[in-house]
Amino acid sequence: MPYLETVGFRSTTLICMFDLRANLISALVEGWCLETYTFHLPCRECTITLKDVALQLRLLFDGSAITGTSSESATLCYHLLGCSPHNGEDRFTSLKFSLLRGNFEHLLSSAIE
């Protein structure tokens, strides 16, 4: 929790319940277009962006997204975390939360920042 608080993600842990509105969900499902991954609504076409999600969840963001591929990513990941995803490739574009949870859910008392 202290780490989530530090980076401004604490509010995501509070998402437990929310009201489902069947009529709203039905309208969104009917308007979803698989080809473009957008909603076709009576007023216009709409898409949900990561910024929309960040605003709804009150996540703080203050810079560019980390994207792309690099042959140095696995090395950097290993240097910073002491482990890296092993998928048979030197290059990877993402780090799964399951890897982080599996390796860092319970930190040693001697762990440094």
C-alpha positions as CSV (number, residue, x, y, z in Angstrom):
1,M,0.0,0.0,0.0
2,P,2.7,2.6,0.7
3,Y,4.1,2.1,-2.8
4,L,0.7,2.5,-4.3
5,E,0.1,5.7,-2.3
6,T,3.5,7.1,-3.3
7,V,2.7,6.7,-7.0
8,G,-0.9,7.9,-6.6
9,F,-2.6,4.5,-7.3
10,R,-4.1,4.0,-3.9
11,S,-7.6,4.8,-5.1
12,T,-7.5,1.7,-7.4
13,T,-7.5,-0.6,-4.3
14,L,-10.7,0.9,-3.2
15,I,-12.7,-0.3,-6.2
16,C,-14.7,-3.1,-4.8
17,M,-18.3,-2.5,-5.8
18,F,-20.2,-0.4,-8.2
19,D,-23.8,-0.2,-9.4
20,L,-24.5,-2.0,-12.7
21,R,-27.1,-0.4,-14.9
22,A,-28.4,-3.0,-17.2
23,N,-30.0,-0.5,-19.7
24,L,-26.7,1.4,-20.0
25,I,-24.7,-1.8,-20.5
26,S,-27.1,-3.0,-23.1
27,A,-26.9,0.2,-25.0
28,L,-23.1,0.1,-25.0
29,V,-23.0,-3.5,-26.1
30,E,-25.4,-2.7,-29.0
31,G,-23.2,0.2,-30.1
32,W,-19.9,-1.6,-29.9
33,C,-18.0,-2.0,-33.2
34,L,-15.4,-4.8,-33.2
35,E,-13.7,-3.5,-36.4
36,T,-12.8,-0.1,-34.9
37,Y,-13.0,-0.8,-31.2
38,T,-15.3,2.2,-30.7
39,F,-18.9,2.8,-29.6
40,H,-21.3,4.0,-32.3
41,L,-23.8,6.2,-30.4
42,P,-26.7,8.2,-31.9
43,C,-24.7,11.5,-31.5
44,R,-21.4,10.2,-32.8
45,E,-18.6,7.6,-32.6
46,C,-16.8,7.4,-29.2
47,T,-13.8,5.5,-27.8
48,I,-12.4,5.1,-24.3
49,T,-8.8,6.2,-23.9
50,L,-6.3,5.5,-21.2
51,K,-6.6,9.1,-20.1
52,D,-10.4,8.6,-19.7
53,V,-9.7,5.6,-17.4
54,A,-7.1,7.6,-15.5
55,L,-9.5,10.5,-14.9
56,Q,-12.4,8.1,-13.8
57,L,-10.1,6.3,-11.4
58,R,-8.5,9.5,-10.2
59,L,-5.0,8.2,-11.2
60,L,-2.2,10.7,-11.3
61,F,-0.2,10.9,-14.5
62,D,2.5,13.4,-15.3
63,G,4.4,12.3,-18.4
64,S,4.6,10.2,-21.4
65,A,3.5,6.6,-21.4
66,I,6.2,3.9,-21.4
67,T,5.8,2.0,-24.7
68,G,7.8,0.3,-27.4
69,T,10.3,-2.5,-27.6
70,S,13.9,-2.7,-26.8
71,S,16.5,-5.4,-26.6
72,E,17.7,-3.6,-23.4
73,S,14.3,-4.0,-21.6
74,A,15.0,-7.4,-20.3
75,T,18.4,-6.4,-19.0
76,L,17.0,-3.2,-17.4
77,C,14.1,-5.1,-15.8
78,Y,16.6,-7.6,-14.4
79,H,18.8,-4.9,-13.1
80,L,16.0,-3.0,-11.4
81,L,13.9,-5.9,-10.2
82,G,16.2,-8.9,-10.0
83,C,14.0,-10.8,-12.4
84,S,12.6,-10.5,-15.8
85,P,9.9,-12.2,-17.8
86,H,11.2,-15.2,-19.6
87,N,9.2,-15.7,-22.8
88,G,12.0,-17.1,-25.0
89,E,12.7,-13.6,-26.5
90,D,15.2,-10.9,-25.6
91,R,12.6,-8.2,-26.4
92,F,9.4,-7.6,-24.6
93,T,6.9,-4.8,-24.6
94,S,5.1,-5.3,-21.3
95,L,5.5,-6.5,-17.8
96,K,2.6,-8.6,-16.4
97,F,1.2,-7.7,-13.0
98,S,1.2,-11.4,-12.1
99,L,5.1,-11.4,-12.4
100,L,5.3,-8.5,-10.0
101,R,2.7,-9.9,-7.6
102,G,4.4,-13.4,-7.7
103,N,7.8,-11.9,-6.9
104,F,7.1,-8.9,-4.7
105,E,3.8,-9.5,-2.9
106,H,5.7,-10.0,0.3
107,L,8.9,-8.0,0.5
108,L,11.7,-8.9,2.9
109,S,12.3,-6.6,5.8
110,S,15.7,-5.9,4.3
111,A,14.2,-4.7,0.9
112,I,15.3,-1.3,-0.2
113,E,13.2,1.4,-1.9
